[in-house]
Amino acid sequence: MPQERRYFGWKVAWAAFAIAACGAGAGLYGPSVFLPVLHTTRGWSVSVISAAITTHFLLSAGIIIYLPELHRRYPLEAVTRAGALSCALGIICWSLAQAPWQLFAAALLTGAGWATTSSAAINAMVARWFDRDRPKALSLALNGASVGGILFPPIWVALITYAGFATSGILVAVAVVAIIWPLAYHFLRPLPADFGLLRDGGAGRLDSPALRPSRPRRALLRDPRFVSMAAAFALGMFAQIGLVAHLIARLTPELGARGSATALSLITLCAIVGRTLLGWCLGNHNRRVVAASNLFIHSIGVLLLALGS
């Protein structure tokens, strides 16, 4: 086995892969399954359920802003495990809700849980171990979210079909905690220094950008480069989250529950291919140009979905 593959950081990246799969399967793709099920079984309007889903994502975004402070104040594994438990409790609340207001209480729990297993959290897990090889390690870890998107929607639909929404919610909640808790305990506690190493297994440099002190949040908000980047990706995520949340409900009349879940899985399969190629080929290319090209392709896809049959 190559020396770099024996580096503990790669085990951390694989653990982050599994955590991302569970986190995205429950916190990102779960609401897209909840919406049509709640609309059909409870008779609640799509707008009310969508408002609860929006609350879920808005809360997670607010927590993500302060995620670095949480990780500095509390151990990374403790934050991750607390988030997994919050997400699990929220899933159960979504599946047992008997009144629309209960969806918003559930959204607070799942939103908090999703924030601690989202892309920002996965980046924090990987960044402690990688500098030079961070694009490769991060693409590996974030592919877990796409794998979660491939596996979880069909699993959700099958469980709800055969066991009901309440039972399936409990089963998925237990599985999320059972997977994330031991992974966080065994792989998110150690640091490179515990092995006498720097980032990249000894290849890290003390003067590398990844090791410089972080900039204050206010300074970032005054930086046009940061603001333009954040605004662009906010629009991109606005489109992506909207697509993920409503795709199953939109396609179910034409494709059925299983067909629409398969379509959502196909989207995430494409994401795996794109993210892997990006991580391995980005190199020293202009990242703003690459990002702009990616978002342009994204916009074409949204237009095709909006205008096509």
C-alpha positions in Angstrom: 0.0 0.0 0.0 1.4 3.5 -0.9 2.7 5.4 2.1 0.1 8.1 1.7 -2.7 5.6 2.0 -1.3 4.5 5.4 -1.6 8.0 6.6 -4.3 8.3 9.2 -5.7 11.3 7.5 -7.1 9.1 4.7 -9.0 7.1 7.3 -10.4 10.4 8.6 -11.4 11.3 5.0 -13.2 7.9 4.6 -14.9 8.4 8.0 -16.0 11.9 6.8 -17.3 10.2 3.7 -19.6 7.9 5.7 -20.7 10.8 8.0 -21.5 13.0 4.9 -23.5 10.1 3.4 -25.7 9.8 6.6 -25.9 13.5 7.1 -27.0 14.3 3.6 -29.3 11.3 3.3 -31.2 12.5 6.4 -30.7 16.3 6.4 -30.4 17.1 2.7 -32.5 14.5 0.8 -34.8 13.6 3.7 -37.0 16.7 3.3 -37.6 16.0 -0.4 -39.1 12.7 0.7 -41.1 14.2 3.6 -42.8 16.7 1.4 -45.0 14.5 -0.8 -45.6 12.0 2.0 -46.9 14.6 4.4 -48.9 16.3 1.6 -50.5 12.9 0.7 -51.0 11.4 4.1 -51.8 14.5 6.2 -53.4 16.6 3.6 -51.3 19.7 4.5 -50.6 22.2 1.8 -47.3 22.1 -0.1 -46.6 25.7 0.9 -46.8 25.0 4.7 -44.5 21.9 4.4 -42.1 23.9 2.2 -42.0 26.6 4.8 -40.9 24.1 7.4 -38.3 22.8 5.0 -37.1 26.3 4.4 -36.8 26.8 8.2 -34.7 23.6 8.3 -32.2 25.0 5.7 -32.2 28.6 7.0 -31.4 27.4 10.5 -28.6 25.2 9.3 -27.2 28.1 7.3 -27.2 30.3 10.4 -25.4 27.6 12.5 -22.8 27.0 9.7 -21.8 30.6 9.9 -20.7 30.0 13.5 -19.5 26.5 13.0 -15.8 27.4 13.4 -16.5 29.0 16.8 -18.3 25.8 17.8 -15.4 23.7 16.7 -12.9 25.9 18.6 -15.0 25.8 21.8 -16.0 22.2 21.7 -14.3 19.0 20.4 -15.1 18.3 16.8 -16.3 14.8 17.6 -18.6 16.1 20.3 -20.2 18.6 18.0 -20.7 16.0 15.3 -22.2 13.5 17.7 -24.6 16.1 19.1 -25.6 17.0 15.6 -26.3 13.4 14.7 -28.5 13.0 17.7 -30.4 16.2 17.0 -30.9 15.1 13.4 -32.2 11.7 14.5 -34.7 13.3 17.0 -35.8 15.7 14.3 -36.4 12.8 11.8 -38.6 11.1 14.3 -40.5 14.3 14.9 -41.1 14.8 11.2 -42.4 11.3 10.8 -44.7 11.5 13.9 -46.0 15.1 13.3 -49.8 15.4 13.7 -50.1 19.2 13.3 -48.3 21.6 10.9 -46.7 23.5 13.7 -44.9 20.4 14.8 -43.0 20.4 11.4 -41.3 23.6 12.4 -40.2 22.1 15.7 -38.8 19.1 13.8 -37.1 21.4 11.4 -35.2 23.1 14.2 -33.8 19.7 15.2 -32.9 18.5 11.7 -31.5 21.9 10.7 -29.1 21.8 13.6 -28.1 18.3 12.8 -27.6 19.0 9.1 -25.3 21.9 9.9 -22.9 19.7 11.8 -22.6 17.2 9.0 -22.8 19.6 6.0 -20.1 20.5 3.5 -18.6 23.0 5.9 -18.4 20.5 8.7 -16.8 17.9 6.4 -14.3 20.4 5.3 -13.4 21.0 9.0 -12.8 17.3 9.5 -10.5 17.0 6.5 -8.7 20.4 6.8 -7.0 19.3 10.0 -5.2 16.5 8.2 -4.6 17.9 4.7 -3.1 20.9 3.0 -1.5 20.0 -0.3 -3.8 17.0 -0.9 -6.9 18.7 0.5 -8.7 18.9 -2.9 -8.4 15.1 -3.3 -9.3 14.3 0.3 -12.2 16.8 0.3 -13.6 15.4 -3.0 -13.4 11.9 -1.5 -15.2 13.0 1.7 -17.9 15.1 0.0 -18.7 12.3 -2.4 -20.2 10.7 0.7 -23.0 13.2 0.5 -23.7 12.2 -3.1 -23.6 8.5 -2.1 -26.2 9.4 0.6 -28.3 11.0 -2.2 -28.1 7.8 -4.2 -28.9 5.4 -1.4 -31.3 7.2 0.9 -34.2 8.4 -1.3 -34.9 4.8 -2.6 -34.5 3.5 0.9 -36.8 6.1 2.3 -39.4 5.4 -0.3 -39.2 1.6 0.2 -39.4 1.9 4.0 -42.3 4.2 3.9 -44.1 2.0 1.4 -43.7 -1.2 3.4 -43.4 0.0 7.0 -45.1 3.4 7.1 -43.7 6.9 7.7 -43.4 6.7 11.5 -41.6 3.3 11.6 -39.2 4.3 8.7 -38.4 7.6 10.5 -37.4 5.7 13.7 -35.3 3.2 11.7 -33.4 5.8 9.8 -32.9 7.9 12.9 -31.4 4.9 14.8 -29.2 4.0 11.8 -27.8 7.6 11.6 -26.8 7.7 15.2 -25.4 4.1 15.1 -23.1 5.0 12.2 -22.0 8.5 13.0 -21.4 8.2 16.8 -18.6 5.5 16.6 -17.0 7.0 13.6 -16.8 10.4 15.2 -15.4 9.0 18.4 -12.6 6.9 16.7 -11.6 9.2 13.8 -12.4 12.8 14.7 -10.7 12.9 18.1 -7.0 12.5 17.0 -4.9 15.2 15.4 -1.8 15.0 13.2 0.3 16.2 16.2 -0.8 13.1 18.1 1.2 11.1 15.5 4.1 13.6 15.5 3.1 14.8 12.0 2.1 17.9 10.2 -0.6 18.0 7.6 -0.3 15.6 4.6 1.6 13.1 6.8 4.6 15.3 7.3 4.5 17.1 4.0 2.7 20.2 5.4 4.6 23.5 5.8 4.4 25.8 8.7 4.1 28.8 6.4 1.4 27.3 4.2 -1.8 29.3 3.8 -3.9 26.6 5.6 -1.9 27.3 8.8 -2.2 31.1 8.8 -4.5 32.7 11.4 -8.1 33.0 10.2 -9.5 36.4 9.3 -12.2 38.0 11.4 -15.7 37.6 9.9 -16.2 41.4 9.5 -13.0 41.6 7.5 -14.3 38.8 5.2 -17.6 40.7 4.7 -15.6 43.8 3.6 -13.6 41.8 1.0 -15.3 42.0 -2.4 -13.7 38.8 -3.5 -15.3 36.9 -0.6 -18.7 38.6 -1.0 -18.9 37.9 -4.7 -17.9 34.3 -4.2 -20.4 33.9 -1.4 -23.2 35.5 -3.4 -22.5 33.3 -6.4 -22.6 30.1 -4.4 -25.7 31.3 -2.4 -27.6 31.5 -5.7 -26.2 28.2 -6.8 -27.3 26.5 -3.5 -30.7 28.3 -3.7 -31.3 26.5 -7.0 -29.9 23.2 -5.8 -31.8 23.0 -2.6 -35.0 24.0 -4.3 -34.4 21.2 -6.9 -33.6 18.6 -4.2 -36.6 19.6 -2.0 -39.2 19.6 -4.8 -38.0 17.1 -7.4 -39.7 14.0 -5.9 -43.0 15.9 -5.5 -42.7 17.3 -9.0 -41.9 14.0 -10.7 -44.1 11.5 -8.7 -47.2 12.1 -10.8 -45.3 11.2 -14.0 -42.8 8.6 -12.7 -44.2 7.3 -9.5 -42.6 7.4 -6.1 -39.8 4.9 -7.0 -39.1 6.5 -10.3 -38.8 10.0 -8.9 -36.5 8.7 -6.1 -34.4 7.1 -8.8 -34.2 10.4 -10.7 -32.9 12.1 -7.5 -30.3 9.4 -7.2 -29.2 9.9 -10.7 -28.6 13.6 -10.0 -26.3 12.7 -7.1 -24.5 10.0 -9.2 -23.6 12.8 -11.7 -22.4 14.9 -8.7 -20.0 12.1 -7.8 -18.5 12.1 -11.2 -18.2 15.9 -11.4 -16.8 16.3 -7.9 -14.2 13.6 -8.4 -13.0 15.1 -11.7 -12.9 18.5 -10.1 -10.9 17.4 -7.1 -8.3 15.6 -9.2 -8.0 18.0 -12.1 -8.4 21.4 -10.4 -4.7 21.9 -9.7 -3.5 25.4 -10.2 -6.4 26.4 -12.6 -8.2 29.6 -11.9 -10.8 28.5 -9.3 -13.2 31.4 -10.0 -13.3 30.5 -13.7 -13.9 26.8 -12.9 -16.7 27.8 -10.4 -18.3 30.1 -12.9 -18.3 27.4 -15.5 -19.8 25.0 -13.1 -22.6 27.3 -12.1 -23.3 28.1 -15.8 -23.8 24.4 -16.5 -26.0 24.3 -13.4 -28.2 27.1 -14.8 -28.6 25.2 -18.1 -29.9 22.2 -16.2 -32.3 24.2 -14.2 -33.7 25.8 -17.3 -34.1 22.4 -19.0 -36.1 21.2 -16.0 -38.2 24.3 -15.9 -39.0 24.4 -19.6 -39.0 20.8 -20.5 -41.6 18.1 -20.0 
